[in-house]
Amino acid sequence: MRPYELKGMTVIETGAKIVGEVRSIEVDCSSWKVTHLRVELTDELVKILGYKKPFLGHIEVMVSVSAVKSVADVVNLNKSIEELRDIVEPQLYESQKT
């Protein structure tokens, strides 16, 4: 699978709940390996994880590839929602850094 094919894929946690959609990937340029998936969270997951949804826009988080169980038609994670709270890295944009 090519990296660009991941964009737009649905991300699902171990309890079969939809986490969100892959927006892009992060690559370590020194090793040329994918390190993280940038995932746009669903509105439901934004609430569950305790983030404040911006009036316009969405919340994106970085999910380490070590949390990915498999990739086929969807990206399956090997983490539950509770475990995601500890491993996701929220992306804050300048407008959110107050």
Secondary structure as the mmCIF struct_conf table of DSSP 4:
data_model
#
loop_
_struct_conf.conf_type_id
_struct_conf.id
_struct_conf.beg_label_comp_id
_struct_conf.beg_label_asym_id
_struct_conf.beg_label_seq_id
_struct_conf.end_label_comp_id
_struct_conf.end_label_asym_id
_struct_conf.end_label_seq_id
HELX_RH_3T_P HELX_RH_3T_P1 PRO A 3 LEU A 6
TURN_TY1_P TURN_TY1_P1 LYS A 7 GLY A 8
STRN STRN1 THR A 10 ILE A 12
TURN_TY1_P TURN_TY1_P2 THR A 14 GLY A 15
BEND BEND1 ALA A 16 ALA A 16
STRN STRN2 ILE A 18 ASP A 28
TURN_TY1_P TURN_TY1_P3 CYS A 29 TRP A 32
STRN STRN3 LYS A 33 LEU A 41
HELX_LH_PP_P HELX_LH_PP_P1 THR A 42 THR A 42
HELX_RH_AL_P HELX_RH_AL_P1 ASP A 43 LEU A 49
TURN_TY1_P TURN_TY1_P4 GLY A 50 GLY A 50
HELX_LH_PP_P HELX_LH_PP_P2 TYR A 51 PRO A 54
BEND BEND2 PHE A 55 GLY A 57
STRN STRN4 GLU A 60 SER A 64
HELX_RH_3T_P HELX_RH_3T_P2 VAL A 65 ALA A 67
STRN STRN5 VAL A 68 VAL A 71
BEND BEND3 ALA A 72 VAL A 74
STRN STRN6 VAL A 75 LEU A 77
BEND BEND4 ASN A 78 LYS A 79
HELX_RH_AL_P HELX_RH_AL_P2 ILE A 81 ILE A 87
STRN STRN7 GLU A 89 PRO A 90
HELX_LH_PP_P HELX_LH_PP_P3 GLN A 91 TYR A 93
HELX_RH_3T_P HELX_RH_3T_P3 GLU A 94 GLN A 96
#
